[in-house]
Amino acid sequence: MWRLDGALPNTAEFLSLHSEMMQVPVERVWTDSLDVPEDTLRFVDLPGVPATVSAVEELAAQLKPIGSAEVQLVLNSAYDLDLLLEQARVFSALPLAGLIFTHTDESDDL
């Protein structure tokens, strides 16, 4: 598990806590020099960025060194539908493989 910083620091301490409880090592810096077996899944968590063209371009540039990756867009389902649709539109510039909705317990629309 890599918990990387982006334009902003990645403050997802909860992710590190759960990873460590499951005995999954958490790295804070991306490096290809780690001895990770080829058939091992590698999860990378990046902090959210504003839904602007420049922020998405910067995020795309940050993803390049990681190589071939399955990118999932994580959205808060408690947000207004118009905002969710706008975020999906802006982030569609990335090579998205899917969507993950969080906070479904807080949404009246699901």
VOPAGU-2260 file (C-alpha; in pm, 1 decimal, decimal comma):
REM VOPAGU-2260
SITE   aa  ch    i         X         Y         Z
SITE  MET   A    0       0,0       0,0       0,0
SITE  TRP   A    1     137,8     337,2     -99,9
SITE  ARG   A    2     -15,8     642,1      66,8
SITE  LEU   A    3     135,2     918,5    -144,0
SITE  ASP   A    4     116,8    1294,6    -122,3
SITE  GLY   A    5      -7,5    1492,4    -419,2
SITE  ALA   A    6     -41,9    1867,7    -456,6
SITE  LEU   A    7    -165,7    1842,9     -96,3
SITE  PRO   A    8     -49,9    1610,3     181,2
SITE  ASN   A    9    -225,6    1276,3     207,9
SITE  THR   A   10    -369,2    1280,8     559,5
SITE  ALA   A   11    -544,8     942,1     538,3
SITE  GLU   A   12    -414,1     810,4     870,7
SITE  PHE   A   13    -719,4     582,4     893,8
SITE  LEU   A   14    -599,0     401,5     582,1
SITE  SER   A   15    -258,1     342,4     738,7
SITE  LEU   A   16    -417,7     218,7    1060,4
SITE  HIS   A   17    -633,1     -38,3     879,1
SITE  SER   A   18    -346,1    -147,0     654,7
SITE  GLU   A   19    -121,2    -203,8     952,8
SITE  MET   A   20    -395,3    -397,7    1136,7
SITE  MET   A   21    -410,8    -631,5     834,4
SITE  GLN   A   22     -29,3    -649,0     831,2
SITE  VAL   A   23     -11,7    -473,8     495,5
SITE  PRO   A   24     300,6    -256,9     475,2
SITE  VAL   A   25     237,5     111,5     405,3
SITE  GLU   A   26     490,6     313,0     207,6
SITE  ARG   A   27     489,1     692,3     185,5
SITE  VAL   A   28     722,1     726,5    -116,6
SITE  TRP   A   29     683,8     556,4    -456,3
SITE  THR   A   30     991,6     363,8    -556,5
SITE  ASP   A   31    1048,6      85,4    -805,1
SITE  SER   A   32    1339,0     -44,6    -597,0
SITE  LEU   A   33    1113,2    -224,1    -346,7
SITE  ASP   A   34    1132,2    -600,8    -382,1
SITE  VAL   A   35     762,6    -665,3    -451,3
SITE  PRO   A   36     668,6    -991,0    -628,3
SITE  GLU   A   37     539,3    -929,9    -981,1
SITE  ASP   A   38     202,3   -1096,1    -912,2
SITE  THR   A   39     129,9    -880,4    -604,8
SITE  LEU   A   40    -147,7    -621,9    -613,9
SITE  ARG   A   41     -21,7    -271,9    -544,2
SITE  PHE   A   42    -264,4     -17,2    -405,5
SITE  VAL   A   43    -186,8     354,5    -429,1
SITE  ASP   A   44    -390,4     616,2    -244,0
SITE  LEU   A   45    -361,0     978,5    -351,1
SITE  PRO   A   46    -530,7    1275,1    -184,7
SITE  GLY   A   47    -829,1    1430,9    -354,0
SITE  VAL   A   48    -776,7    1723,6    -585,6
SITE  PRO   A   49   -1010,1    2002,7    -694,4
SITE  ALA   A   50   -1224,9    1924,5    -998,3
SITE  THR   A   51   -1035,8    2163,5   -1223,6
SITE  VAL   A   52    -861,5    2091,7   -1551,8
SITE  SER   A   53    -521,2    2199,5   -1416,2
SITE  ALA   A   54    -552,9    1983,4   -1102,1
SITE  VAL   A   55    -655,8    1679,8   -1307,2
SITE  GLU   A   56    -364,2    1735,9   -1547,6
SITE  GLU   A   57    -126,9    1751,8   -1249,3
SITE  LEU   A   58    -279,3    1431,1   -1110,3
SITE  ALA   A   59    -237,8    1257,6   -1448,5
SITE  ALA   A   60     129,4    1359,0   -1449,4
SITE  GLN   A   61     169,9    1215,9   -1098,9
SITE  LEU   A   62      20,2     884,1   -1212,8
SITE  LYS   A   63     267,2     839,4   -1503,4
SITE  PRO   A   64     565,3     711,0   -1296,9
SITE  ILE   A   65     340,2     447,5   -1140,2
SITE  GLY   A   66     299,5     286,3   -1481,1
SITE  SER   A   67       8,7      70,8   -1585,1
SITE  ALA   A   68    -260,4     127,5   -1323,6
SITE  GLU   A   69    -630,8      71,0   -1279,5
SITE  VAL   A   70    -759,2     413,1   -1170,9
SITE  GLN   A   71   -1074,4     430,7    -959,2
SITE  LEU   A   72   -1247,6     764,2    -899,9
SITE  VAL   A   73   -1372,7     786,0    -540,2
SITE  LEU   A   74   -1668,6    1019,7    -486,0
SITE  ASN   A   75   -1870,1    1112,1    -177,4
SITE  SER   A   76   -2225,9     997,2    -253,6
SITE  ALA   A   77   -2371,1    1242,5      -0,6
SITE  TYR   A   78   -2281,3    1530,8    -234,2
SITE  ASP   A   79   -2542,2    1694,5    -455,2
SITE  LEU   A   80   -2605,9    1503,2    -778,8
SITE  ASP   A   81   -2509,0    1801,7    -997,3
SITE  LEU   A   82   -2172,4    1823,4    -819,4
SITE  LEU   A   83   -2113,2    1449,1    -858,2
SITE  LEU   A   84   -2189,7    1468,5   -1229,8
SITE  GLU   A   85   -1954,5    1765,3   -1270,7
SITE  GLN   A   86   -1677,0    1579,7   -1087,0
SITE  ALA   A   87   -1730,7    1271,9   -1304,8
SITE  ARG   A   88   -1713,7    1491,3   -1616,8
SITE  VAL   A   89   -1389,5    1665,7   -1515,0
SITE  PHE   A   90   -1215,6    1349,6   -1392,8
SITE  SER   A   91   -1316,0    1154,3   -1704,3
SITE  ALA   A   92    -997,7    1298,3   -1859,1
SITE  LEU   A   93    -814,8    1031,4   -1655,1
SITE  PRO   A   94    -803,3     667,9   -1768,8
SITE  LEU   A   95   -1075,3     564,9   -1522,9
SITE  ALA   A   96   -1154,2     197,3   -1473,8
SITE  GLY   A   97   -1443,9     259,7   -1237,9
SITE  LEU   A   98   -1617,9     460,5    -968,7
SITE  ILE   A   99   -1627,4     405,5    -594,3
SITE  PHE   A  100   -1893,8     582,1    -388,6
SITE  THR   A  101   -1830,6     646,4     -19,7
SITE  HIS   A  102   -2063,3     776,7     252,9
SITE  THR   A  103   -2357,4     585,0     109,4
SITE  ASP   A  104   -2510,3     576,0     457,1
SITE  GLU   A  105   -2533,5     956,4     446,3
SITE  SER   A  106   -2712,9     975,7     111,8
SITE  ASP   A  107   -3090,6     991,9      86,0
SITE  ASP   A  108   -3080,4     938,2    -291,3
SITE  LEU   A  109   -2940,0     584,6    -294,9
